[in-house]
């Protein structure tokens, strides 16, 4: 088993796999850490869009 791990570590494919796993782990950690802030930013953006749409729909265009 130890030989397989050592061979996997020494191969370039093994290193690429480890790099990808580490990148995914970092992305997951960042999403977990900043989840609340991202939700807040998106909620604020959607509220602004909603308010703008409500303002547009409340103003009536003059009829022909």
MOPAC internal coordinates of N, CA, C and O (Angstrom, degrees):
PM7 1SCF
backbone

  N    0.0000 0     0.00 0     0.00 0    0    0    0
  C    1.4530 1     0.00 0     0.00 0    1    0    0
  C    1.5195 1   110.47 1     0.00 0    2    1    0
  O    1.2310 1   121.25 1   137.85 1    3    2    1
  N    1.3125 1   115.22 1   -42.15 1    3    2    1
  C    1.4580 1   119.92 1  -179.78 1    5    3    2
  C    1.5306 1   110.67 1   -63.44 1    6    5    3
  O    1.2310 1   120.76 1   143.53 1    7    6    5
  N    1.3239 1   116.15 1   -36.47 1    7    6    5
  C    1.4608 1   120.29 1   178.93 1    9    7    6
  C    1.5254 1   110.63 1   -65.88 1   10    9    7
  O    1.2310 1   120.23 1   141.14 1   11   10    9
  N    1.3292 1   117.16 1   -38.86 1   11   10    9
  C    1.4636 1   120.62 1   178.56 1   13   11   10
  C    1.5254 1   111.02 1   -64.80 1   14   13   11
  O    1.2310 1   120.15 1   138.21 1   15   14   13
  N    1.3185 1   117.32 1   -41.79 1   15   14   13
  C    1.4568 1   120.80 1   178.80 1   17   15   14
  C    1.5217 1   110.17 1   -64.65 1   18   17   15
  O    1.2310 1   120.66 1   137.48 1   19   18   17
  N    1.3253 1   116.34 1   -42.52 1   19   18   17
  C    1.4646 1   120.64 1  -179.80 1   21   19   18
  C    1.5285 1   110.31 1   -64.51 1   22   21   19
  O    1.2310 1   120.37 1   137.14 1   23   22   21
  N    1.3289 1   116.90 1   -42.86 1   23   22   21
  C    1.4736 1   121.10 1   178.83 1   25   23   22
  C    1.5263 1   110.39 1   -64.42 1   26   25   23
  O    1.2310 1   120.51 1   136.22 1   27   26   25
  N    1.3336 1   116.63 1   -43.78 1   27   26   25
  C    1.4599 1   121.62 1   178.05 1   29   27   26
  C    1.5232 1   110.58 1   -60.13 1   30   29   27
  O    1.2310 1   120.29 1   138.92 1   31   30   29
  N    1.3236 1   117.06 1   -41.08 1   31   30   29
  C    1.4628 1   122.03 1  -179.49 1   33   31   30
  C    1.5234 1   111.31 1   -66.58 1   34   33   31
  O    1.2310 1   120.06 1   142.35 1   35   34   33
  N    1.3204 1   117.48 1   -37.65 1   35   34   33
  C    1.4659 1   121.77 1  -176.27 1   37   35   34
  C    1.5262 1   113.13 1   -79.01 1   38   37   35
  O    1.2310 1   119.99 1   157.07 1   39   38   37
  N    1.3227 1   117.63 1   -22.93 1   39   38   37
  C    1.4609 1   120.05 1   178.82 1   41   39   38
  C    1.5217 1   110.12 1   -75.39 1   42   41   39
  O    1.2310 1   120.74 1   -30.91 1   43   42   41
  N    1.3295 1   116.20 1   149.09 1   43   42   41
  C    1.4654 1   120.10 1   177.96 1   45   43   42
  C    1.5203 1   111.18 1   -66.47 1   46   45   43
  O    1.2310 1   120.08 1   143.48 1   47   46   45
  N    1.3180 1   117.46 1   -36.52 1   47   46   45
  C    1.4610 1   120.33 1   178.18 1   49   47   46
  C    1.5213 1   110.51 1   -60.87 1   50   49   47
  O    1.2310 1   120.90 1   141.41 1   51   50   49
  N    1.3142 1   115.88 1   -38.59 1   51   50   49
  C    1.4563 1   120.23 1   178.33 1   53   51   50
  C    1.5135 1   111.15 1   -63.58 1   54   53   51
  O    1.2310 1   120.57 1   138.63 1   55   54   53
  N    1.3236 1   116.51 1   -41.37 1   55   54   53
  C    1.4606 1   119.89 1   179.40 1   57   55   54
  C    1.5201 1   111.19 1   -66.53 1   58   57   55
  O    1.2310 1   120.46 1   140.27 1   59   58   57
  N    1.3161 1   116.73 1   -39.73 1   59   58   57
  C    1.4616 1   119.57 1   178.47 1   61   59   58
  C    1.5209 1   110.74 1   -63.78 1   62   61   59
  O    1.2310 1   120.61 1   140.81 1   63   62   61
  N    1.3157 1   116.45 1   -39.19 1   63   62   61
  C    1.4555 1   120.31 1   178.51 1   65   63   62
  C    1.5208 1   110.43 1   -64.39 1   66   65   63
  O    1.2310 1   120.40 1   136.04 1   67   66   65
  N    1.3093 1   116.84 1   -43.96 1   67   66   65
  C    1.4625 1   120.85 1   179.27 1   69   67   66
  C    1.5226 1   110.28 1   -64.09 1   70   69   67
  O    1.2310 1   119.94 1   139.43 1   71   70   69
  N    1.3232 1   117.71 1   -40.57 1   71   70   69
  C    1.4658 1   120.76 1   178.09 1   73   71   70
  C    1.5187 1   111.01 1   -61.21 1   74   73   71
  O    1.2310 1   120.36 1   135.99 1   75   74   73
  N    1.3140 1   116.91 1   -44.01 1   75   74   73
  C    1.4586 1   120.99 1  -179.63 1   77   75   74
  C    1.5240 1   110.37 1   -64.15 1   78   77   75
  O    1.2310 1   120.43 1   137.07 1   79   78   77
  N    1.3231 1   116.78 1   -42.93 1   79   78   77
  C    1.4617 1   120.57 1   178.97 1   81   79   78
  C    1.5219 1   110.23 1   -62.04 1   82   81   79
  O    1.2310 1   119.98 1   138.16 1   83   82   81
  N    1.3265 1   117.64 1   -41.84 1   83   82   81
  C    1.4609 1   120.76 1   179.33 1   85   83   82
  C    1.5276 1   111.52 1   -66.04 1   86   85   83
  O    1.2310 1   120.22 1   138.90 1   87   86   85
  N    1.3205 1   117.19 1   -41.10 1   87   86   85
  C    1.4666 1   120.83 1   178.41 1   89   87   86
  C    1.5271 1   110.10 1   -62.64 1   90   89   87
  O    1.2310 1   120.38 1   135.54 1   91   90   89
  N    1.3202 1   116.89 1   -44.46 1   91   90   89
  C    1.4651 1   120.73 1   178.99 1   93   91   90
  C    1.5259 1   110.25 1   -62.83 1   94   93   91
  O    1.2310 1   120.42 1   139.08 1   95   94   93
  N    1.3277 1   116.81 1   -40.92 1   95   94   93
  C    1.4622 1   120.30 1   178.93 1   97   95   94
  C    1.5259 1   111.34 1   -62.83 1   98   97   95
  O    1.2310 1   120.01 1   138.79 1   99   98   97
  N    1.3303 1   117.58 1   -41.21 1   99   98   97
  C    1.4604 1   121.29 1   178.78 1  101   99   98
  C    1.5266 1   110.41 1   -65.86 1  102  101   99
  O    1.2310 1   120.02 1   137.46 1  103  102  101
  N    1.3189 1   117.57 1   -42.54 1  103  102  101
  C    1.4654 1   121.01 1   179.37 1  105  103  102
  C    1.5228 1   110.25 1   -62.59 1  106  105  103
  O    1.2310 1   120.27 1   136.03 1  107  106  105
  N    1.3180 1   117.08 1   -43.97 1  107  106  105
  C    1.4656 1   120.75 1   178.69 1  109  107  106
  C    1.5284 1   110.37 1   -62.36 1  110  109  107
  O    1.2310 1   120.49 1   138.15 1  111  110  109
  N    1.3217 1   116.66 1   -41.85 1  111  110  109
  C    1.4660 1   120.31 1   178.80 1  113  111  110
  C    1.5304 1   110.71 1   -63.04 1  114  113  111
  O    1.2310 1   120.11 1   136.46 1  115  114  113
  N    1.3263 1   117.40 1   -43.54 1  115  114  113
  C    1.4611 1   120.53 1   179.70 1  117  115  114
  C    1.5240 1   111.68 1   -64.54 1  118  117  115
  O    1.2310 1   120.54 1   138.46 1  119  118  117
  N    1.3116 1   116.58 1   -41.54 1  119  118  117
  C    1.4667 1   120.32 1   178.66 1  121  119  118
  C    1.5259 1   109.70 1   -62.97 1  122  121  119
  O    1.2310 1   120.67 1   138.58 1  123  122  121
  N    1.3192 1   116.32 1   -41.42 1  123  122  121
  C    1.4580 1   120.20 1   179.39 1  125  123  122
  C    1.5245 1   111.37 1   -64.54 1  126  125  123
  O    1.2310 1   120.65 1   137.75 1  127  126  125
  N    1.3221 1   116.36 1   -42.25 1  127  126  125
  C    1.4600 1   121.09 1  -177.39 1  129  127  126
  C    1.5275 1   111.14 1   -68.64 1  130  129  127
  O    1.2310 1   120.26 1   135.65 1  131  130  129
  N    1.3189 1   117.11 1   -44.35 1  131  130  129
  C    1.4630 1   121.22 1  -172.62 1  133  131  130
  C    1.5244 1   113.53 1  -100.92 1  134  133  131
  O    1.2310 1   119.91 1  -166.32 1  135  134  133
  N    1.3250 1   117.78 1    13.68 1  135  134  133
  C    1.4609 1   121.46 1  -177.08 1  137  135  134
  C    1.5282 1   111.55 1   -57.11 1  138  137  135
  O    1.2310 1   120.26 1   133.26 1  139  138  137
  N    1.3098 1   117.10 1   -46.74 1  139  138  137
  C    1.4651 1   121.00 1  -178.81 1  141  139  138
  C    1.5115 1   112.35 1   -62.09 1  142  141  139
  O    1.2310 1   120.20 1   137.82 1  143  142  141
  N    1.3223 1   117.23 1   -42.18 1  143  142  141
  C    1.4590 1   121.21 1  -179.01 1  145  143  142
  C    1.5321 1   110.91 1   -67.20 1  146  145  143
  O    1.2310 1   120.32 1   138.90 1  147  146  145
  N    1.3146 1   116.99 1   -41.10 1  147  146  145
  C    1.4673 1   120.95 1   179.12 1  149  147  146
  C    1.5287 1   109.48 1   -64.34 1  150  149  147
  O    1.2310 1   120.28 1   137.28 1  151  150  149
  N    1.3393 1   117.07 1   -42.72 1  151  150  149
  C    1.4659 1   119.96 1   177.94 1  153  151  150
  C    1.5246 1   110.57 1   -61.11 1  154  153  151
  O    1.2310 1   120.32 1   138.41 1  155  154  153
  N    1.3231 1   116.99 1   -41.59 1  155  154  153
  C    1.4656 1   121.28 1   179.82 1  157  155  154
  C    1.5289 1   111.15 1   -62.55 1  158  157  155
  O    1.2310 1   120.51 1   135.10 1  159  158  157
  N    1.3170 1   116.63 1   -44.90 1  159  158  157
  C    1.4707 1   121.15 1  -179.97 1  161  159  158
  C    1.5341 1   110.21 1   -63.07 1  162  161  159
  O    1.2310 1   120.51 1   134.52 1  163  162  161
  N    1.3280 1   116.63 1   -45.48 1  163  162  161
  C    1.4656 1   119.75 1  -179.50 1  165  163  162
  C    1.5272 1   111.40 1   -66.31 1  166  165  163
  O    1.2310 1   120.21 1   138.98 1  167  166  165
  N    1.3186 1   117.21 1   -41.02 1  167  166  165
  C    1.4702 1   119.79 1   178.22 1  169  167  166
  C    1.5241 1   111.12 1   -62.08 1  170  169  167
  O    1.2310 1   120.23 1   137.17 1  171  170  169
  N    1.3231 1   117.17 1   -42.83 1  171  170  169
  C    1.4667 1   120.35 1   177.84 1  173  171  170
  C    1.5278 1   111.56 1   -62.26 1  174  173  171
  O    1.2310 1   120.74 1   138.24 1  175  174  173
  N    1.3220 1   116.19 1   -41.76 1  175  174  173
  C    1.4624 1   120.18 1  -179.94 1  177  175  174
  C    1.5303 1   110.61 1   -64.12 1  178  177  175
  O    1.2310 1   120.45 1   135.91 1  179  178  177
  N    1.3329 1   116.75 1   -44.09 1  179  178  177
  C    1.4615 1   119.64 1  -179.66 1  181  179  178
  C    1.5300 1   111.32 1   -68.68 1  182  181  179
  O    1.2310 1   120.05 1   146.00 1  183  182  181
  N    1.3267 1   117.50 1   -34.00 1  183  182  181
  C    1.4628 1   119.77 1   176.15 1  185  183  182
  C    1.5281 1   111.01 1   -63.69 1  186  185  183
  O    1.2310 1   120.44 1   138.96 1  187  186  185
  N    1.3306 1   116.76 1   -41.04 1  187  186  185
  C    1.4664 1   120.49 1   178.56 1  189  187  186
  C    1.5249 1   110.65 1   -63.34 1  190  189  187
  O    1.2310 1   120.67 1   137.40 1  191  190  189
  N    1.3244 1   116.32 1   -42.60 1  191  190  189
  C    1.4595 1   120.30 1   178.83 1  193  191  190
  C    1.5284 1   109.45 1   -63.74 1  194  193  191
  O    1.2310 1   120.53 1   135.14 1  195  194  193
  N    1.3294 1   116.59 1   -44.86 1  195  194  193
  C    1.4588 1   120.93 1   179.82 1  197  195  194
  C    1.5281 1   111.03 1   -61.22 1  198  197  195
  O    1.2310 1   120.07 1   135.60 1  199  198  197
  N    1.3290 1   117.48 1   -44.40 1  199  198  197
  C    1.4679 1   121.20 1   178.68 1  201  199  198
  C    1.5283 1   111.15 1   -62.94 1  202  201  199
  O    1.2310 1   120.79 1   140.31 1  203  202  201
  N    1.3235 1   116.09 1   -39.69 1  203  202  201
  C    1.4703 1   119.54 1   179.02 1  205  203  202
  C    1.5242 1   111.04 1   -65.60 1  206  205  203
  O    1.2310 1   120.70 1   138.21 1  207  206  205
  N    1.3221 1   116.27 1   -41.79 1  207  206  205
  C    1.4646 1   119.70 1   178.81 1  209  207  206
  C    1.5188 1   111.22 1   -65.98 1  210  209  207
  O    1.2310 1   120.54 1   141.05 1  211  210  209
  N    1.3350 1   116.58 1   -38.95 1  211  210  209
  C    1.4722 1   119.46 1   178.29 1  213  211  210
  C    1.5402 1   109.98 1   -65.44 1  214  213  211
  O    1.2310 1   120.36 1   140.60 1  215  214  213
  N    1.3188 1   116.92 1   -39.40 1  215  214  213
  C    1.4660 1   120.08 1   178.67 1  217  215  214
  C    1.5180 1   110.80 1   -64.92 1  218  217  215
  O    1.2310 1   120.35 1   139.88 1  219  218  217
  N    1.3205 1   116.93 1   -40.12 1  219  218  217
  C    1.4657 1   120.14 1   178.41 1  221  219  218
  C    1.5143 1   111.89 1   -67.08 1  222  221  219
  O    1.2310 1   120.32 1   140.50 1  223  222  221
  N    1.3170 1   117.00 1   -39.50 1  223  222  221
  C    1.4584 1   119.23 1  -177.44 1  225  223  222
  C    1.5308 1   112.06 1   -76.42 1  226  225  223
  O    1.2310 1   119.84 1   158.02 1  227  226  225
  N    1.3353 1   117.90 1   -21.98 1  227  226  225
  C    1.4698 1   119.54 1  -179.93 1  229  227  226
  C    1.5214 1   111.68 1   -80.93 1  230  229  227
  O    1.2310 1   120.13 1   157.96 1  231  230  229
  N    1.3222 1   117.35 1   -22.04 1  231  230  229
  C    1.4626 1   118.98 1   176.48 1  233  231  230
  C    1.5112 1   108.37 1   -87.12 1  234  233  231
  O    1.2310 1   121.22 1   -56.06 1  235  234  233
  N    1.3081 1   115.27 1   123.94 1  235  234  233
  C    1.4638 1   119.41 1  -178.28 1  237  235  234
  C    1.5145 1   109.64 1   -91.87 1  238  237  235
  O    1.2310 1   121.17 1   -43.32 1  239  238  237
  N    1.3050 1   115.36 1   136.68 1  239  238  237
  C    1.4518 1   120.30 1   176.57 1  241  239  238
  C    1.5284 1   109.03 1   -78.33 1  242  241  239
  O    1.2310 1   119.99 1   -37.65 1  243  242  241
  N    1.3252 1   117.63 1   142.35 1  243  242  241
  C    1.4646 1   119.64 1   178.69 1  245  243  242
  C    1.5303 1   110.95 1   -62.39 1  246  245  243
  O    1.2310 1   120.78 1   -41.07 1  247  246  245
  N    1.2848 1   116.11 1   138.93 1  247  246  245
  C    1.4674 1   121.17 1  -179.40 1  249  247  246
  C    1.5081 1   111.91 1   -74.98 1  250  249  247
  O    1.2310 1   119.99 1   -20.49 1  251  250  249
  N    1.3168 1   117.62 1   159.51 1  251  250  249
  C    1.4780 1   121.05 1  -179.95 1  253  251  250
  C    1.4888 1   113.78 1   -75.28 1  254  253  251
  O    1.2310 1   120.10 1   180.00 1  255  254  253

